[in-house]
Amino acid sequence: MEQEEVRDILSRLGFGFADDGGEVLTVSVPSYRFDVSIEADLIEELARIYGYNNLPQTGGLGKQSLSSKPESRTELGQIRQQLVALGYQEVVTYSFIEPSLADTLFPDQPGVSLQNPISSDMAVMRTSILPGLITTLKYNENRQIERIRIFESGLVFQGSGEEIKQTAMLAGLFLAIKCR
């Protein structure tokens, strides 16, 4: 669009101009046009009168591409939403567990011992999410909850020498007791 055409459109809309004779067009906004306060508002007015269909089509300022995600990979948030929709409740348990529980459940996997544990029953970092889920299951079972569906997502810890490897995991348990 030429500057002459821009001047014509804006003058018909009641805008004034300060004539500086260069490439820059200084526009004065009438007092009754409270909706025009920034440069983008003027451009919008020009596009509206000139016609959106008459504007040139461009590719935009930056690279525009959609990133592809493999269908076999599902976001953790979606899995959690589906589990909740199926009636499961998400639990959050400590990453510290009792050493005897860790040894009983996973004798092959040495736990990462804490140097300064909160208490003696929280002295080892979990190598699986299952100990926390089992403790939660046991707690609810002791209160005679008949239907338990729980899941947790979180980190598990495996130590190899000085290095501790953290892995994100998801696990769930359900218990349904039918009483007669």
C-alpha positions as CSV (number, residue, x, y, z in Angstrom):
1,M,0.0,0.0,0.0
2,E,1.4,3.4,-1.0
3,Q,1.7,6.3,1.4
4,E,-0.8,8.3,-0.6
5,E,-3.4,5.6,-0.2
6,V,-2.6,5.4,3.6
7,R,-3.1,9.1,3.9
8,D,-6.4,8.9,2.0
9,I,-7.8,6.1,4.2
10,L,-6.7,7.7,7.5
11,S,-8.0,11.2,6.5
12,R,-11.4,9.8,5.6
13,L,-11.4,8.3,9.2
14,G,-10.7,11.7,10.7
15,F,-7.0,11.4,11.5
16,G,-4.7,14.3,10.9
17,F,-1.1,14.5,9.8
18,A,2.0,16.4,10.7
19,D,3.8,17.0,7.4
20,D,7.5,16.2,7.8
21,G,8.0,15.4,4.1
22,G,9.9,12.1,4.6
23,E,9.2,8.5,4.7
24,V,7.8,8.7,8.3
25,L,4.2,9.6,8.6
26,T,3.2,11.2,11.9
27,V,-0.5,10.8,12.6
28,S,-2.6,12.7,15.1
29,V,-5.6,10.9,16.6
30,P,-8.9,12.7,17.0
31,S,-10.1,13.0,20.6
32,Y,-13.2,11.0,20.0
33,R,-11.1,8.0,18.9
34,F,-10.3,6.7,22.3
35,D,-9.9,3.2,20.8
36,V,-6.7,4.2,19.0
37,S,-3.7,4.5,21.3
38,I,-0.8,2.6,19.7
39,E,0.6,2.0,16.3
40,A,-1.0,-1.4,16.0
41,D,-4.4,0.3,16.3
42,L,-3.7,2.4,13.3
43,I,-2.5,-0.6,11.3
44,E,-5.7,-2.4,12.3
45,E,-7.8,0.5,11.0
46,L,-5.9,0.5,7.8
47,A,-6.4,-3.2,7.3
48,R,-10.1,-2.9,8.1
49,I,-10.7,-0.3,5.4
50,Y,-8.2,-1.5,2.8
51,G,-9.7,-5.0,3.2
52,Y,-8.1,-8.0,4.9
53,N,-8.3,-10.0,1.6
54,N,-6.2,-7.4,-0.1
55,L,-3.3,-7.6,2.3
56,P,-0.3,-9.6,1.1
57,Q,0.2,-13.0,2.6
58,T,3.5,-13.6,4.3
59,G,5.1,-16.5,6.1
60,G,5.5,-14.6,9.3
61,L,8.6,-13.3,11.1
62,G,9.9,-16.6,12.5
63,K,10.3,-20.2,11.5
64,Q,6.9,-21.8,11.7
65,S,6.9,-25.6,12.0
66,L,4.9,-28.1,14.0
67,S,7.1,-30.5,16.0
68,S,6.1,-34.1,15.5
69,K,5.6,-36.4,18.4
70,P,5.6,-40.1,18.0
71,E,2.1,-41.6,18.7
72,S,3.6,-44.3,20.9
73,R,4.8,-41.7,23.4
74,T,2.2,-40.3,25.7
75,E,2.6,-37.4,28.1
76,L,2.7,-38.2,31.8
77,G,-0.1,-35.6,32.4
78,Q,-2.4,-37.4,30.0
79,I,-1.8,-40.8,31.7
80,R,-2.5,-39.3,35.1
81,Q,-5.7,-37.7,33.8
82,Q,-6.8,-41.1,32.4
83,L,-6.1,-42.9,35.7
84,V,-8.1,-40.3,37.6
85,A,-10.9,-40.7,35.1
86,L,-10.8,-44.5,35.8
87,G,-11.4,-43.9,39.5
88,Y,-7.8,-43.9,40.7
89,Q,-6.5,-41.4,43.3
90,E,-3.1,-40.0,43.0
91,V,-0.9,-40.2,46.1
92,V,2.3,-38.6,47.0
93,T,4.6,-40.5,49.3
94,Y,8.1,-39.8,50.7
95,S,11.1,-40.7,48.6
96,F,12.7,-42.1,51.9
97,I,11.7,-45.6,53.0
98,E,12.5,-48.0,55.8
99,P,15.7,-50.0,55.1
100,S,14.1,-53.3,56.1
101,L,11.2,-52.7,53.7
102,A,13.6,-52.0,50.9
103,D,15.6,-55.1,51.6
104,T,12.4,-57.3,51.8
105,L,10.9,-56.0,48.5
106,F,14.1,-55.6,46.5
107,P,17.0,-57.6,47.9
108,D,19.0,-57.3,44.7
109,Q,18.8,-53.5,44.5
110,P,20.9,-51.8,47.2
111,G,19.2,-48.6,48.3
112,V,20.9,-45.2,48.6
113,S,21.5,-44.6,52.3
114,L,21.1,-41.1,53.6
115,Q,23.9,-39.6,55.7
116,N,21.5,-37.7,57.9
117,P,18.0,-39.3,57.8
118,I,14.9,-37.7,59.3
119,S,14.3,-40.8,61.3
120,S,15.5,-44.4,61.3
121,D,12.5,-45.6,59.3
122,M,13.3,-43.1,56.5
123,A,17.0,-43.8,56.1
124,V,17.1,-45.1,52.5
125,M,16.0,-43.5,49.1
126,R,13.4,-45.6,47.3
127,T,14.5,-47.8,44.4
128,S,10.8,-48.3,43.4
129,I,7.5,-46.5,44.0
130,L,5.9,-49.6,45.3
131,P,7.0,-49.4,48.9
132,G,5.2,-46.0,49.3
133,L,2.1,-47.4,47.6
134,I,2.1,-50.6,49.7
135,T,2.4,-48.4,52.9
136,T,-0.6,-46.3,51.7
137,L,-2.6,-49.5,50.8
138,K,-1.9,-50.9,54.2
139,Y,-2.9,-47.7,55.9
140,N,-6.3,-47.6,54.1
141,E,-6.8,-51.4,54.6
142,N,-6.4,-50.9,58.3
143,R,-9.3,-48.4,58.2
144,Q,-11.5,-51.0,56.4
145,I,-11.6,-49.2,53.1
146,E,-13.1,-51.8,50.7
147,R,-12.1,-50.4,47.4
148,I,-8.6,-48.9,46.9
149,R,-7.3,-47.6,43.6
150,I,-4.1,-45.5,43.9
151,F,-1.2,-44.5,41.7
152,E,1.9,-42.4,42.0
153,S,4.4,-40.9,39.7
154,G,7.8,-39.8,40.9
155,L,11.5,-40.4,40.9
156,V,13.3,-43.5,42.1
157,F,17.0,-43.6,43.0
158,Q,19.7,-46.1,42.2
159,G,23.2,-45.6,43.5
160,S,26.3,-46.8,41.7
161,G,29.4,-45.7,43.6
162,E,29.3,-41.9,44.1
163,E,26.8,-41.3,41.3
164,I,23.0,-41.5,42.0
165,K,20.8,-42.1,39.0
166,Q,17.2,-40.7,39.2
167,T,14.5,-42.3,37.0
168,A,10.9,-41.1,36.6
169,M,8.4,-43.9,37.2
170,L,4.7,-44.5,37.4
171,A,3.1,-47.3,39.5
172,G,-0.4,-48.2,40.7
173,L,-2.2,-50.6,43.0
174,F,-5.8,-51.5,43.4
175,L,-7.6,-53.6,46.0
176,A,-11.2,-54.6,45.9
177,I,-12.6,-56.6,48.8
178,K,-16.0,-58.2,48.3
179,C,-17.8,-58.6,51.6
180,R,-20.7,-61.1,52.0
